[in-house]
């Protein structure tokens, strides 16, 4: 009796994968703005087309494309307008820096907010979910990159009057974050430090660039 059900499940899975692959192919043909994430793939676990947001990048959409990133001391801010059903994610490495770059907090937040507003979101309706800021490099606590990033984004959002409805920040964990921009659903998975070699290297680069700066005066699912 179980064979037909198993066969149907396999057919459904194959159909989803085929539709997801077609969606990914379509996304890859579209032109992208500077700083907009463009690494598209099909995620077999979630059975959904996905885009990976790399350091310095952002992504905004009004569909439930899976928006993903992996964080060490970096921060990802996920913003959502519940009424317009538009959401987006950024990924920045440092609170401040020279030049217009999405690697720096202020510019990364402006990029994300402005792009959402261009798509029809209202700043007054935005809400935020914040991730990252982990102290993942042993012996680097004196620089406090993750803590500084966390304090920056919380202060920034408070100043802009965008409420933080949930967050998973600081501590010692690297994190994998998934966000669905239409529904506003966010998921986070805390990673083992032994699986975070690339993140550690990324955070060392950020730490080397870090300079002392003056301090500025929903639910999350685990998967």
Backbone torsions as a table, in degrees:
resi	resn	phi	psi	omega
1	UNK	NA	-23.0	-175.1
2	UNK	-82.2	-18.8	-175.2
3	UNK	-63.0	-46.2	178.5
4	UNK	-60.2	-40.7	179.2
5	UNK	-63.1	-42.4	179.0
6	UNK	-64.8	-40.7	179.3
7	UNK	-65.1	-41.3	179.6
8	UNK	-64.5	-40.2	178.8
9	UNK	-62.6	-40.0	178.9
10	UNK	-65.6	-41.8	177.9
11	UNK	-62.7	-42.7	178.8
12	UNK	-62.4	-42.9	-179.8
13	UNK	-64.1	-41.6	179.3
14	UNK	-64.7	-40.9	179.6
15	UNK	-64.5	-41.1	178.1
16	UNK	-63.8	-42.7	179.8
17	UNK	-63.8	-39.6	179.3
18	UNK	-65.7	-43.6	178.3
19	UNK	-65.8	-39.2	178.8
20	UNK	-64.9	-40.8	178.8
21	UNK	-64.7	-38.9	177.9
22	UNK	-65.1	-40.2	178.4
23	UNK	-64.1	-42.6	178.4
24	UNK	-61.7	-44.6	179.1
25	UNK	-59.8	-40.4	178.4
26	UNK	-64.8	-44.1	-179.2
27	UNK	-62.5	-36.8	-178.1
28	UNK	-67.5	-22.7	-178.8
29	UNK	-84.0	-13.8	-176.0
30	UNK	-82.0	142.0	178.2
31	UNK	-71.1	149.3	-176.8
32	UNK	-126.5	147.8	177.7
33	UNK	-77.8	161.6	177.5
34	UNK	-60.9	129.4	179.8
35	UNK	89.7	-9.3	179.8
36	UNK	-81.7	133.1	-179.0
37	UNK	-59.3	142.8	-176.5
38	UNK	-141.9	12.1	178.6
39	UNK	-91.3	92.5	-176.1
40	UNK	-99.4	145.3	179.1
41	UNK	-160.3	170.2	175.7
42	UNK	-100.0	123.5	-179.9
43	UNK	-92.8	112.3	-175.3
44	UNK	-69.7	-30.4	-178.9
45	UNK	-66.5	-48.3	-179.1
46	UNK	-89.9	-7.4	-179.0
47	UNK	53.5	53.9	-175.3
48	UNK	-151.9	148.7	170.9
49	UNK	-64.3	144.3	-173.5
50	UNK	-141.7	159.0	173.4
51	UNK	-133.7	136.5	178.5
52	UNK	-98.8	126.8	178.9
53	UNK	-93.7	113.2	-179.2
54	UNK	-87.9	165.4	179.0
55	UNK	-53.3	130.8	-179.6
56	UNK	90.2	-3.2	-176.4
57	UNK	-106.2	170.9	175.2
58	UNK	-146.3	165.8	174.3
59	UNK	-154.0	134.9	-179.8
60	UNK	-128.5	140.0	178.0
61	UNK	-157.6	166.2	174.4
62	UNK	-118.1	17.7	174.4
63	UNK	-119.8	162.6	179.5
64	UNK	-89.0	53.2	162.8
65	UNK	-66.3	139.3	-179.0
66	UNK	-78.8	116.0	179.7
67	UNK	-101.7	121.4	-170.9
68	UNK	-127.5	153.7	170.1
69	UNK	-157.6	166.0	176.5
70	UNK	-126.5	134.4	-169.2
71	UNK	-127.5	142.7	165.6
72	UNK	-111.0	-102.1	176.2
73	UNK	-82.5	-10.7	179.4
74	UNK	-68.4	165.7	178.1
75	UNK	-119.0	139.7	166.6
76	UNK	-117.2	123.0	173.8
77	UNK	-101.3	124.9	175.3
78	UNK	-106.8	114.8	179.9
79	UNK	-107.6	148.1	-176.5
80	UNK	-148.1	136.1	171.0
81	UNK	-105.1	108.5	-174.9
82	UNK	-61.6	-39.0	-176.6
83	UNK	-70.6	-47.6	-178.0
84	UNK	-81.0	-15.1	-176.8
85	UNK	55.6	48.5	176.3
86	UNK	-123.2	135.2	179.7
87	UNK	-143.4	167.0	179.0
88	UNK	-161.7	164.5	-179.9
89	UNK	-134.0	143.0	168.7
90	UNK	-121.1	177.3	-179.7
91	UNK	-151.4	104.6	-179.7
92	UNK	-118.6	155.3	-171.3
93	UNK	-101.1	-31.7	-174.4
94	UNK	-140.4	152.7	179.1
95	UNK	-63.6	-44.3	-173.3
96	UNK	-140.1	158.9	177.2
97	UNK	-176.5	178.1	-177.6
98	UNK	-90.2	138.0	175.8
99	UNK	88.1	166.5	179.4
100	UNK	-87.0	101.9	-178.9
101	UNK	-145.2	137.8	176.9
102	UNK	-68.8	-4.5	175.2
103	UNK	-72.6	-17.6	-176.4
104	UNK	-106.6	140.4	-170.3
105	UNK	-53.5	-51.8	-175.2
106	UNK	-59.5	-47.2	-178.3
107	UNK	-69.3	-38.6	179.5
108	UNK	-62.1	-40.5	179.9
109	UNK	-69.8	-39.5	177.8
110	UNK	-63.6	-43.2	178.2
111	UNK	-56.4	-49.3	-176.2
112	UNK	-65.2	-49.3	-178.4
113	UNK	-62.8	-45.8	-178.0
114	UNK	-63.8	-41.2	-179.9
115	UNK	-66.5	-38.2	177.5
116	UNK	-64.5	-39.8	179.3
117	UNK	-67.1	-36.0	176.6
118	UNK	-63.0	-30.1	-179.5
119	UNK	-85.1	-3.2	177.1
120	UNK	112.6	0.9	177.2
121	UNK	-77.1	156.2	176.2
122	UNK	-110.7	131.2	179.5
123	UNK	-59.2	-35.1	-178.9
124	UNK	-68.2	-16.5	179.5
125	UNK	-103.9	-3.0	-175.2
126	UNK	-71.2	145.1	171.2
127	UNK	-131.5	157.4	-170.7
128	UNK	-126.1	146.4	167.1
129	UNK	-124.8	130.2	-169.6
130	UNK	-119.9	137.0	-177.0
131	UNK	-136.8	153.0	171.1
132	UNK	105.4	-152.2	-179.6
133	UNK	74.1	24.3	-178.4
134	UNK	-77.2	147.1	174.4
135	UNK	-90.2	81.0	-171.2
136	UNK	-93.2	-7.3	179.9
137	UNK	-106.2	117.1	179.3
138	UNK	-62.6	135.0	176.8
139	UNK	83.6	1.1	-178.1
140	UNK	-104.1	12.7	-175.0
141	UNK	-64.1	-24.8	-177.8
142	UNK	-66.1	-25.3	179.7
143	UNK	-83.9	-30.6	174.0
144	UNK	55.7	41.5	-178.9
145	UNK	-60.2	-47.2	-178.9
146	UNK	-61.6	-42.0	179.3
147	UNK	-66.5	-41.7	179.0
148	UNK	-64.2	-42.1	177.0
149	UNK	-60.4	-43.6	-179.3
150	UNK	-63.7	-47.8	-179.8
151	UNK	-62.4	-39.1	179.8
152	UNK	-60.1	-51.5	-172.9
153	UNK	-68.2	-34.5	177.5
154	UNK	-68.0	-40.5	177.3
155	UNK	-66.2	-41.4	-179.2
156	UNK	-61.4	-48.3	-178.4
157	UNK	-66.2	-34.7	176.7
158	UNK	-64.5	-43.4	179.2
159	UNK	-63.5	-39.8	-178.6
160	UNK	-83.1	-0.4	179.0
161	UNK	59.2	40.4	173.4
162	UNK	-105.5	112.2	-174.9
163	UNK	-68.7	140.7	174.0
164	UNK	-92.8	108.8	-175.2
165	UNK	-86.5	-20.3	175.4
166	UNK	-164.7	158.1	179.8
167	UNK	-158.4	152.9	172.0
168	UNK	-139.4	95.5	-169.2
169	UNK	-133.8	163.6	176.1
170	UNK	60.2	-145.4	-171.3
171	UNK	64.2	-156.5	-174.1
172	UNK	-116.3	8.8	-171.0
173	UNK	-95.4	135.4	160.4
174	UNK	-69.8	158.7	-176.5
175	UNK	-139.9	144.2	168.3
176	UNK	-107.7	129.1	-175.0
177	UNK	-121.6	136.2	175.2
178	UNK	-125.2	138.7	-176.2
179	UNK	-139.2	135.8	176.3
180	UNK	-108.7	107.0	-168.0
181	UNK	-68.7	-23.5	178.9
182	UNK	-77.1	-45.1	-176.6
183	UNK	-90.2	-16.3	-178.3
184	UNK	78.5	5.8	-178.7
185	UNK	-72.5	132.8	177.9
186	UNK	-123.5	144.6	177.7
187	UNK	-133.8	143.0	-180.0
188	UNK	-135.2	141.4	176.2
189	UNK	-126.7	122.5	176.7
190	UNK	-80.3	128.5	-174.8
191	UNK	-98.7	153.2	174.1
192	UNK	-72.2	142.1	-177.9
193	UNK	-60.0	-29.7	-177.8
194	UNK	-68.6	-16.5	-179.7
195	UNK	-100.5	18.2	-170.1
196	UNK	-123.1	34.2	-177.5
197	UNK	-58.6	-44.2	-179.3
198	UNK	-65.2	-37.7	178.8
199	UNK	-66.9	-39.9	179.0
200	UNK	-61.4	-42.7	177.9
201	UNK	-63.2	-41.9	178.0
202	UNK	-60.6	-43.1	-178.4
203	UNK	-71.0	-31.4	175.7
204	UNK	-64.2	-39.4	176.7
205	UNK	-61.9	-45.1	179.6
206	UNK	-63.3	-41.5	-179.0
207	UNK	-64.4	-36.7	179.2
208	UNK	-65.7	-30.5	-179.5
209	UNK	-87.8	-12.4	-174.1
210	UNK	-69.3	136.9	174.6
211	UNK	-123.6	147.0	177.8
212	UNK	-58.8	137.3	179.0
213	UNK	-128.5	154.2	177.3
214	UNK	-70.9	140.3	179.9
215	UNK	-70.4	138.5	-178.6
216	UNK	-91.9	127.6	-171.1
217	UNK	-74.9	NA	NA
218	UNK	NA	-162.3	175.1
219	UNK	-140.1	158.7	177.1
220	UNK	-121.3	132.2	178.7
221	UNK	-97.6	141.7	172.0
222	UNK	-90.9	144.9	178.8
223	UNK	-140.9	NA	NA
